[in-house]
Amino acid sequence: MRLPQLGGLAERLAAALAGREPQCIVRPEARRAAVAVVVTREEKPAFVFIRRRERQGDPWSGQMAFPGGFRARDDEPLATTAARETREETGLDLAISGRLLGALDDLSPRTPFLPPIIVSPHVFAVGAREFLVPGDEAEEALWISAHDIFDPTHRTTFLLPIPGGERAYPAIQVGPHLIWGLTERILDRLAALAIV
């Protein structure tokens, strides 16, 4: 399997997202949320992830995710939501060390068993990996190298138990960390935009 070329990833993402109008999902009953896809400008780039704290009643409990969450108020810009949640969940202040590159298309969960939400991924670049401190909602905040994320040998399948059986989802396994669902779908969109 061929490994992707990842040098200049942040710059390629910036070029791909420049002037691009993201597709928005309109669902009046759905809550709006945003995540920050934070990539370093290093020769060997990396992304920020969190492992969500295990909490009863949280359908995303314990999962790997990009930092993010719900809007604080209806008029809060979604890029602001993503940056605020990143600071709360990782200690990384994108207002100081980050640059917004653009937004990807909105996504919603594909399973009817989850609450109705719309997630807007916003891509930010930072110069290099910074020290991360997990906030109250994160069990862990960490950098994972883009090489590990996009290495084809790390592709796998996650089987989710659902009423009446199981459902298979594409996934990425990096050491003990399994990335699937909306987060894996966002990474696929990034790869389609900027990875050769």
CYANA upper distance limits for C-alpha pairs under 8 A (distance plus 0.5 A):
  1 MET  CA    152 PRO  CA      7.18
  1 MET  CA    153 THR  CA      8.05
  2 ARG  CA    152 PRO  CA      8.15
  3 LEU  CA    147 HIS  CA      8.42
  3 LEU  CA    150 PHE  CA      8.14
  3 LEU  CA    151 ASP  CA      6.39
  3 LEU  CA    152 PRO  CA      7.49
  4 PRO  CA    147 HIS  CA      8.11
  4 PRO  CA    150 PHE  CA      7.40
  4 PRO  CA    151 ASP  CA      7.69
  4 PRO  CA    195 ILE  CA      7.00
  4 PRO  CA    196 VAL  CA      6.30
  5 GLN  CA    195 ILE  CA      7.13
  5 GLN  CA    196 VAL  CA      6.27
  6 LEU  CA     44 LYS  CA      7.60
  6 LEU  CA     45 PRO  CA      7.71
  6 LEU  CA    146 ALA  CA      7.78
  6 LEU  CA    147 HIS  CA      7.65
  6 LEU  CA    195 ILE  CA      7.25
  6 LEU  CA    196 VAL  CA      8.37
  7 GLY  CA     43 GLU  CA      6.00
  7 GLY  CA     44 LYS  CA      7.04
  7 GLY  CA     45 PRO  CA      7.92
  8 GLY  CA     12 ARG  CA      6.72
  8 GLY  CA     41 ARG  CA      7.45
  8 GLY  CA     42 GLU  CA      8.39
  8 GLY  CA     43 GLU  CA      7.39
  9 LEU  CA     13 LEU  CA      6.63
  9 LEU  CA     41 ARG  CA      7.78
  9 LEU  CA     45 PRO  CA      7.57
  9 LEU  CA    194 ALA  CA      7.33
  9 LEU  CA    195 ILE  CA      7.85
 10 ALA  CA     14 ALA  CA      6.62
 10 ALA  CA     39 VAL  CA      6.93
 10 ALA  CA     40 THR  CA      7.28
 10 ALA  CA     41 ARG  CA      6.12
 10 ALA  CA     45 PRO  CA      8.45
 10 ALA  CA    125 ALA  CA      6.74
 11 GLU  CA     15 ALA  CA      6.77
 11 GLU  CA     41 ARG  CA      8.20
 12 ARG  CA     16 ALA  CA      6.62
 12 ARG  CA    194 ALA  CA      6.01
 13 LEU  CA     17 LEU  CA      6.52
 13 LEU  CA    101 LEU  CA      7.76
 13 LEU  CA    190 LEU  CA      8.14
 13 LEU  CA    193 LEU  CA      7.43
 13 LEU  CA    194 ALA  CA      6.04
 14 ALA  CA     18 ALA  CA      6.41
 14 ALA  CA    101 LEU  CA      5.61
 14 ALA  CA    102 GLY  CA      7.72
 16 ALA  CA     20 ARG  CA      7.99
 16 ALA  CA    193 LEU  CA      6.71
 16 ALA  CA    194 ALA  CA      7.26
 17 LEU  CA    101 LEU  CA      7.05
 17 LEU  CA    102 GLY  CA      5.89
 17 LEU  CA    103 ALA  CA      7.51
 17 LEU  CA    104 LEU  CA      8.31
 18 ALA  CA    101 LEU  CA      7.69
 18 ALA  CA    102 GLY  CA      7.22
 20 ARG  CA    102 GLY  CA      8.25
 21 GLU  CA    103 ALA  CA      8.40
 22 PRO  CA    103 ALA  CA      6.62
 22 PRO  CA    104 LEU  CA      5.96
 22 PRO  CA    105 ASP  CA      5.07
 22 PRO  CA    106 ASP  CA      7.72
 23 GLN  CA    104 LEU  CA      8.15
 23 GLN  CA    105 ASP  CA      5.15
 23 GLN  CA    106 ASP  CA      6.64
 24 CYS  CA    105 ASP  CA      6.79
 24 CYS  CA    106 ASP  CA      5.83
 25 ILE  CA    106 ASP  CA      6.44
 25 ILE  CA    107 LEU  CA      7.84
 25 ILE  CA    118 ILE  CA      7.49
 27 ARG  CA    118 ILE  CA      8.39
 29 GLU  CA    116 PRO  CA      7.47
 30 ALA  CA    115 PRO  CA      8.39
 30 ALA  CA    116 PRO  CA      5.15
 30 ALA  CA    117 ILE  CA      5.11
 30 ALA  CA    118 ILE  CA      6.78
 31 ARG  CA     70 PHE  CA      7.79
 31 ARG  CA    116 PRO  CA      7.08
 31 ARG  CA    117 ILE  CA      5.21
 31 ARG  CA    118 ILE  CA      6.71
 32 ARG  CA     70 PHE  CA      6.46
 32 ARG  CA     71 ARG  CA      6.82
 32 ARG  CA    117 ILE  CA      6.43
 32 ARG  CA    118 ILE  CA      5.55
 32 ARG  CA    119 VAL  CA      6.71
 32 ARG  CA    120 SER  CA      8.27
 33 ALA  CA     68 GLY  CA      7.70
 33 ALA  CA     69 GLY  CA      5.73
 33 ALA  CA     70 PHE  CA      4.58
 33 ALA  CA     71 ARG  CA      6.22
 33 ALA  CA     78 LEU  CA      7.74
 33 ALA  CA     81 THR  CA      8.02
 33 ALA  CA    117 ILE  CA      7.54
 33 ALA  CA    118 ILE  CA      6.53
 33 ALA  CA    119 VAL  CA      5.28
 33 ALA  CA    120 SER  CA      6.78
 34 ALA  CA     68 GLY  CA      5.98
 34 ALA  CA     69 GLY  CA      6.24
 34 ALA  CA     70 PHE  CA      7.01
 34 ALA  CA     71 ARG  CA      7.93
 34 ALA  CA     78 LEU  CA      6.25
 34 ALA  CA     79 ALA  CA      7.66
 34 ALA  CA     81 THR  CA      6.57
 34 ALA  CA     82 ALA  CA      5.57
 34 ALA  CA    119 VAL  CA      5.63
 34 ALA  CA    120 SER  CA      5.04
 34 ALA  CA    121 PRO  CA      6.14
 34 ALA  CA    122 HIS  CA      7.64
 35 VAL  CA     66 PHE  CA      6.40
 35 VAL  CA     67 PRO  CA      6.06
 35 VAL  CA     68 GLY  CA      4.44
 35 VAL  CA     69 GLY  CA      7.01
 35 VAL  CA     81 THR  CA      8.27
 35 VAL  CA     82 ALA  CA      5.33
 35 VAL  CA     85 GLU  CA      8.30
 35 VAL  CA     86 THR  CA      8.48
 35 VAL  CA    119 VAL  CA      7.51
 35 VAL  CA    120 SER  CA      6.85
 35 VAL  CA    121 PRO  CA      5.37
 35 VAL  CA    122 HIS  CA      6.66
 36 ALA  CA     66 PHE  CA      6.59
 36 ALA  CA     67 PRO  CA      6.24
 36 ALA  CA     68 GLY  CA      6.59
 36 ALA  CA     79 ALA  CA      8.44
 36 ALA  CA     82 ALA  CA      5.47
 36 ALA  CA     83 ALA  CA      7.05
 36 ALA  CA     86 THR  CA      7.21
 36 ALA  CA    121 PRO  CA      6.48
 36 ALA  CA    122 HIS  CA      5.56
 36 ALA  CA    123 VAL  CA      6.38
 36 ALA  CA    124 PHE  CA      7.24
 37 VAL  CA     47 PHE  CA      7.51
 37 VAL  CA     48 VAL  CA      7.59
 37 VAL  CA     66 PHE  CA      6.67
 37 VAL  CA     67 PRO  CA      8.19
 37 VAL  CA    121 PRO  CA      7.14
 37 VAL  CA    122 HIS  CA      6.42
 37 VAL  CA    123 VAL  CA      5.12
 37 VAL  CA    124 PHE  CA      6.53
 38 VAL  CA     47 PHE  CA      5.95
 38 VAL  CA     48 VAL  CA      6.09
 38 VAL  CA    123 VAL  CA      6.46
 38 VAL  CA    124 PHE  CA      5.27
 38 VAL  CA    125 ALA  CA      6.16
 38 VAL  CA    126 VAL  CA      7.54
 39 VAL  CA     45 PRO  CA      6.95
 39 VAL  CA     46 ALA  CA      6.08
 39 VAL  CA     47 PHE  CA      5.17
 39 VAL  CA     48 VAL  CA      7.47
 39 VAL  CA    123 VAL  CA      8.13
 39 VAL  CA    124 PHE  CA      6.87
 39 VAL  CA    125 ALA  CA      5.50
 39 VAL  CA    126 VAL  CA      6.81
 40 THR  CA     45 PRO  CA      5.54
 40 THR  CA     46 ALA  CA      6.04
 40 THR  CA     47 PHE  CA      7.25
 40 THR  CA    125 ALA  CA      6.09
 40 THR  CA    126 VAL  CA      5.36
 40 THR  CA    127 GLY  CA      5.97
 40 THR  CA    128 ALA  CA      5.60
 40 THR  CA    129 ARG  CA      6.95
 41 ARG  CA     45 PRO  CA      6.50
 41 ARG  CA    125 ALA  CA      7.07
 41 ARG  CA    126 VAL  CA      6.65
 41 ARG  CA    127 GLY  CA      5.50
 41 ARG  CA    128 ALA  CA      6.66
 42 GLU  CA     46 ALA  CA      8.30
 42 GLU  CA    127 GLY  CA      7.15
 42 GLU  CA    128 ALA  CA      6.32
 44 LYS  CA    145 SER  CA      7.68
 44 LYS  CA    146 ALA  CA      7.86
 44 LYS  CA    147 HIS  CA      8.09
 45 PRO  CA    145 SER  CA      6.53
 45 PRO  CA    146 ALA  CA      6.12
 45 PRO  CA    147 HIS  CA      8.25
 46 ALA  CA    129 ARG  CA      7.97
 46 ALA  CA    143 TRP  CA      6.48
 46 ALA  CA    144 ILE  CA      5.87
 46 ALA  CA    145 SER  CA      4.48
 46 ALA  CA    146 ALA  CA      5.34
 46 ALA  CA    147 HIS  CA      8.37
 47 PHE  CA    143 TRP  CA      5.92
 47 PHE  CA    144 ILE  CA      5.95
 47 PHE  CA    145 SER  CA      6.78
 47 PHE  CA    146 ALA  CA      6.96
 48 VAL  CA     66 PHE  CA      7.16
 48 VAL  CA     67 PRO  CA      8.09
 48 VAL  CA    141 ALA  CA      7.76
 48 VAL  CA    142 LEU  CA      6.31
 48 VAL  CA    143 TRP  CA      5.17
 48 VAL  CA    144 ILE  CA      7.09
 49 PHE  CA     64 MET  CA      7.21
 49 PHE  CA     65 ALA  CA      6.13
 49 PHE  CA     66 PHE  CA      5.33
 49 PHE  CA     67 PRO  CA      6.86
 49 PHE  CA    141 ALA  CA      6.38
 49 PHE  CA    142 LEU  CA      5.96
 49 PHE  CA    143 TRP  CA      6.67
 49 PHE  CA    144 ILE  CA      7.66
 50 ILE  CA     64 MET  CA      6.23
 50 ILE  CA     65 ALA  CA      5.92
 50 ILE  CA     66 PHE  CA      6.53
 50 ILE  CA     67 PRO  CA      6.57
 50 ILE  CA     89 GLU  CA      8.05
 50 ILE  CA     90 THR  CA      8.06
 50 ILE  CA    134 PRO  CA      8.13
 50 ILE  CA    138 ALA  CA      6.51
 50 ILE  CA    139 GLU  CA      7.82
 50 ILE  CA    140 GLU  CA      5.96
 50 ILE  CA    141 ALA  CA      4.88
 50 ILE  CA    142 LEU  CA      6.72
 51 ARG  CA     62 GLY  CA      6.42
 51 ARG  CA     63 GLN  CA      6.01
 51 ARG  CA     64 MET  CA      4.92
 51 ARG  CA     65 ALA  CA      6.78
 51 ARG  CA    138 ALA  CA      6.19
 51 ARG  CA    139 GLU  CA      6.01
 51 ARG  CA    140 GLU  CA      5.53
 51 ARG  CA    141 ALA  CA      7.03
 52 ARG  CA     60 TRP  CA      7.82
 52 ARG  CA     61 SER  CA      6.29
 52 ARG  CA     62 GLY  CA      5.12
 52 ARG  CA     63 GLN  CA      5.91
 52 ARG  CA     64 MET  CA      6.83
 52 ARG  CA     65 ALA  CA      7.69
 52 ARG  CA    137 GLU  CA      6.57
 52 ARG  CA    138 ALA  CA      4.99
 52 ARG  CA    139 GLU  CA      6.02
 52 ARG  CA    140 GLU  CA      7.62
 53 ARG  CA     61 SER  CA      6.54
 53 ARG  CA     62 GLY  CA      5.78
 53 ARG  CA    136 ASP  CA      8.33
 53 ARG  CA    137 GLU  CA      5.93
 53 ARG  CA    138 ALA  CA      5.33
 53 ARG  CA    139 GLU  CA      5.04
 53 ARG  CA    140 GLU  CA      8.34
 54 GLU  CA     58 ASP  CA      8.23
 54 GLU  CA     61 SER  CA      5.12
 54 GLU  CA     62 GLY  CA      5.24
 54 GLU  CA    139 GLU  CA      8.21
 55 ARG  CA     61 SER  CA      6.15
 55 ARG  CA     62 GLY  CA      8.29
 56 GLN  CA     61 SER  CA      8.02
 59 PRO  CA    114 LEU  CA      7.43
 62 GLY  CA    139 GLU  CA      8.30
 63 GLN  CA    178 LEU  CA      8.28
 63 GLN  CA    179 ILE  CA      8.04
 64 MET  CA    177 HIS  CA      7.47
 64 MET  CA    178 LEU  CA      7.15
 64 MET  CA    179 ILE  CA      6.08
 64 MET  CA    180 TRP  CA      8.24
 64 MET  CA    183 THR  CA      8.24
 65 ALA  CA    179 ILE  CA      7.77
 65 ALA  CA    183 THR  CA      6.25
 66 PHE  CA    183 THR  CA      7.22
 67 PRO  CA     82 ALA  CA      7.76
 67 PRO  CA     85 GLU  CA      6.73
 67 PRO  CA     86 THR  CA      5.56
 67 PRO  CA     89 GLU  CA      6.84
 67 PRO  CA     90 THR  CA      7.99
 68 GLY  CA     81 THR  CA      7.79
 68 GLY  CA     82 ALA  CA      5.74
 68 GLY  CA     83 ALA  CA      8.36
 68 GLY  CA     85 GLU  CA      5.42
 68 GLY  CA     86 THR  CA      6.59
 68 GLY  CA     89 GLU  CA      8.37
 69 GLY  CA     81 THR  CA      7.64
 69 GLY  CA     82 ALA  CA      7.55
 69 GLY  CA     85 GLU  CA      6.58
 70 PHE  CA     81 THR  CA      7.60
 71 ARG  CA     76 GLU  CA      6.78
 71 ARG  CA     78 LEU  CA      7.50
 71 ARG  CA     81 THR  CA      6.09
 72 ALA  CA     76 GLU  CA      7.13
 72 ALA  CA     81 THR  CA      7.70
 76 GLU  CA     80 THR  CA      7.21
 76 GLU  CA     81 THR  CA      7.24
 77 PRO  CA     81 THR  CA      6.95
 78 LEU  CA     82 ALA  CA      6.73
 78 LEU  CA    120 SER  CA      7.55
 79 ALA  CA     83 ALA  CA      6.76
 79 ALA  CA    122 HIS  CA      6.68
 80 THR  CA     84 ARG  CA      6.46
 81 THR  CA     85 GLU  CA      6.56
 82 ALA  CA     86 THR  CA      6.63
 82 ALA  CA    121 PRO  CA      8.40
 82 ALA  CA    122 HIS  CA      7.40
 83 ALA  CA     87 ARG  CA      6.84
 83 ALA  CA     93 ASP  CA      7.69
 83 ALA  CA     94 LEU  CA      6.29
 83 ALA  CA     95 ALA  CA      7.70
 84 ARG  CA     88 GLU  CA      6.81
 84 ARG  CA     93 ASP  CA      8.43
 85 GLU  CA     89 GLU  CA      6.42
 86 THR  CA     90 THR  CA      6.15
 86 THR  CA     91 GLY  CA      7.39
 86 THR  CA     92 LEU  CA      6.72
 86 THR  CA     93 ASP  CA      7.67
 86 THR  CA     94 LEU  CA      8.11
 87 ARG  CA     91 GLY  CA      4.97
 87 ARG  CA     92 LEU  CA      5.35
 87 ARG  CA     93 ASP  CA      5.56
 87 ARG  CA     94 LEU  CA      7.77
 88 GLU  CA    135 GLY  CA      6.17
 88 GLU  CA    136 ASP  CA      8.37
 89 GLU  CA    133 VAL  CA      8.00
 89 GLU  CA    134 PRO  CA      5.88
 89 GLU  CA    135 GLY  CA      4.75
 89 GLU  CA    136 ASP  CA      7.38
 89 GLU  CA    137 GLU  CA      6.89
 89 GLU  CA    138 ALA  CA      6.45
 89 GLU  CA    141 ALA  CA      7.91
 90 THR  CA    132 LEU  CA      5.69
 90 THR  CA    133 VAL  CA      5.42
 90 THR  CA    134 PRO  CA      5.20
 90 THR  CA    135 GLY  CA      6.40
 90 THR  CA    138 ALA  CA      8.32
 90 THR  CA    141 ALA  CA      6.13
 91 GLY  CA    132 LEU  CA      6.21
 91 GLY  CA    133 VAL  CA      5.78
 91 GLY  CA    134 PRO  CA      7.41
 91 GLY  CA    135 GLY  CA      7.74
 92 LEU  CA     97 SER  CA      8.45
 92 LEU  CA    130 GLU  CA      7.89
 92 LEU  CA    131 PHE  CA      8.32
 92 LEU  CA    132 LEU  CA      6.89
 92 LEU  CA    133 VAL  CA      8.47
 93 ASP  CA     97 SER  CA      6.79
 93 ASP  CA     98 GLY  CA      7.84
 94 LEU  CA     98 GLY  CA      4.66
 94 LEU  CA     99 ARG  CA      7.53
 94 LEU  CA    124 PHE  CA      8.24
 94 LEU  CA    126 VAL  CA      8.36
 95 ALA  CA     99 ARG  CA      8.25
 97 SER  CA    126 VAL  CA      6.43
 97 SER  CA    127 GLY  CA      7.96
 98 GLY  CA    124 PHE  CA      6.51
 98 GLY  CA    125 ALA  CA      5.98
 98 GLY  CA    126 VAL  CA      5.21
 98 GLY  CA    127 GLY  CA      8.22
 99 ARG  CA    124 PHE  CA      5.79
 99 ARG  CA    125 ALA  CA      5.74
 99 ARG  CA    126 VAL  CA      7.07
100 LEU  CA    122 HIS  CA      7.84
100 LEU  CA    123 VAL  CA      6.56
100 LEU  CA    124 PHE  CA      4.91
100 LEU  CA    125 ALA  CA      7.09
101 LEU  CA    122 HIS  CA      8.15
101 LEU  CA    123 VAL  CA      5.96
101 LEU  CA    124 PHE  CA      5.89
101 LEU  CA    125 ALA  CA      7.32
102 GLY  CA    122 HIS  CA      6.41
102 GLY  CA    123 VAL  CA      6.05
102 GLY  CA    124 PHE  CA      7.91
103 ALA  CA    120 SER  CA      7.69
103 ALA  CA    121 PRO  CA      6.31
103 ALA  CA    122 HIS  CA      4.84
103 ALA  CA    123 VAL  CA      6.42
104 LEU  CA    120 SER  CA      7.37
104 LEU  CA    121 PRO  CA      5.95
104 LEU  CA    122 HIS  CA      6.80
104 LEU  CA    123 VAL  CA      8.04
104 LEU  CA    189 ARG  CA      8.32
105 ASP  CA    120 SER  CA      7.22
105 ASP  CA    121 PRO  CA      7.69
106 ASP  CA    118 ILE  CA      6.96
106 ASP  CA    119 VAL  CA      6.05
106 ASP  CA    120 SER  CA      5.18
106 ASP  CA    121 PRO  CA      7.34
107 LEU  CA    118 ILE  CA      6.26
107 LEU  CA    119 VAL  CA      5.73
107 LEU  CA    120 SER  CA      7.14
107 LEU  CA    182 LEU  CA      7.80
108 SER  CA    116 PRO  CA      8.00
108 SER  CA    117 ILE  CA      6.45
108 SER  CA    118 ILE  CA      5.42
108 SER  CA    119 VAL  CA      6.67
108 SER  CA    182 LEU  CA      8.07
109 PRO  CA    114 LEU  CA      7.48
109 PRO  CA    116 PRO  CA      8.17
109 PRO  CA    117 ILE  CA      7.81
109 PRO  CA    118 ILE  CA      8.44
109 PRO  CA    181 GLY  CA      8.06
109 PRO  CA    182 LEU  CA      7.12
121 PRO  CA    186 ILE  CA      7.94
129 ARG  CA    143 TRP  CA      7.73
132 LEU  CA    141 ALA  CA      6.50
132 LEU  CA    142 LEU  CA      7.13
133 VAL  CA    140 GLU  CA      8.44
133 VAL  CA    141 ALA  CA      6.81
134 PRO  CA    138 ALA  CA      5.79
134 PRO  CA    139 GLU  CA      6.90
134 PRO  CA    140 GLU  CA      5.93
134 PRO  CA    141 ALA  CA      5.46
135 GLY  CA    139 GLU  CA      8.24
144 ILE  CA    148 ASP  CA      7.48
144 ILE  CA    149 ILE  CA      7.68
145 SER  CA    149 ILE  CA      6.96
146 ALA  CA    150 PHE  CA      6.55
147 HIS  CA    151 ASP  CA      6.23
148 ASP  CA    154 HIS  CA      7.68
148 ASP  CA    174 VAL  CA      6.94
149 ILE  CA    154 HIS  CA      7.76
149 ILE  CA    172 ILE  CA      7.35
149 ILE  CA    174 VAL  CA      7.57
150 PHE  CA    154 HIS  CA      8.03
150 PHE  CA    191 ALA  CA      8.41
151 ASP  CA    155 ARG  CA      8.00
154 HIS  CA    172 ILE  CA      5.98
154 HIS  CA    173 GLN  CA      5.77
154 HIS  CA    174 VAL  CA      7.01
155 ARG  CA    170 PRO  CA      7.88
155 ARG  CA    171 ALA  CA      6.39
155 ARG  CA    172 ILE  CA      5.21
155 ARG  CA    173 GLN  CA      6.96
156 THR  CA    170 PRO  CA      6.69
156 THR  CA    171 ALA  CA      5.57
156 THR  CA    172 ILE  CA      6.22
156 THR  CA    173 GLN  CA      7.14
157 THR  CA    168 ALA  CA      6.77
157 THR  CA    169 TYR  CA      6.06
157 THR  CA    170 PRO  CA      5.24
157 THR  CA    171 ALA  CA      5.58
157 THR  CA    172 ILE  CA      8.22
158 PHE  CA    168 ALA  CA      6.13
158 PHE  CA    169 TYR  CA      5.62
158 PHE  CA    170 PRO  CA      6.79
158 PHE  CA    171 ALA  CA      6.38
158 PHE  CA    180 TRP  CA      7.70
159 LEU  CA    166 GLU  CA      6.51
159 LEU  CA    167 ARG  CA      6.01
159 LEU  CA    168 ALA  CA      5.03
159 LEU  CA    169 TYR  CA      6.84
160 LEU  CA    166 GLU  CA      5.85
160 LEU  CA    167 ARG  CA      5.66
160 LEU  CA    168 ALA  CA      6.82
160 LEU  CA    169 TYR  CA      8.00
161 PRO  CA    165 GLY  CA      6.51
161 PRO  CA    166 GLU  CA      4.88
161 PRO  CA    167 ARG  CA      6.99
162 ILE  CA    166 GLU  CA      5.85
162 ILE  CA    167 ARG  CA      7.29
169 TYR  CA    180 TRP  CA      7.34
169 TYR  CA    181 GLY  CA      7.43
170 PRO  CA    180 TRP  CA      6.83
170 PRO  CA    181 GLY  CA      8.14
170 PRO  CA    184 GLU  CA      7.90
171 ALA  CA    178 LEU  CA      7.24
171 ALA  CA    179 ILE  CA      6.01
171 ALA  CA    180 TRP  CA      4.97
171 ALA  CA    181 GLY  CA      8.02
171 ALA  CA    184 GLU  CA      6.82
172 ILE  CA    178 LEU  CA      6.24
172 ILE  CA    179 ILE  CA      5.54
172 ILE  CA    180 TRP  CA      7.01
172 ILE  CA    184 GLU  CA      7.69
173 GLN  CA    177 HIS  CA      6.30
173 GLN  CA    178 LEU  CA      5.13
173 GLN  CA    179 ILE  CA      6.90
174 VAL  CA    178 LEU  CA      6.97
179 ILE  CA    183 THR  CA      7.08
179 ILE  CA    184 GLU  CA      6.42
180 TRP  CA    184 GLU  CA      5.14
180 TRP  CA    185 ARG  CA      8.02
181 GLY  CA    185 ARG  CA      6.83
182 LEU  CA    186 ILE  CA      6.65
183 THR  CA    187 LEU  CA      6.87
184 GLU  CA    188 ASP  CA      6.77
185 ARG  CA    189 ARG  CA      6.91
186 ILE  CA    190 LEU  CA      6.84
187 LEU  CA    191 ALA  CA      6.70
188 ASP  CA    192 ALA  CA      6.77
189 ARG  CA    193 LEU  CA      6.83
190 LEU  CA    194 ALA  CA      6.68
190 LEU  CA    195 ILE  CA      7.98
191 ALA  CA    195 ILE  CA      5.34
191 ALA  CA    196 VAL  CA      8.48
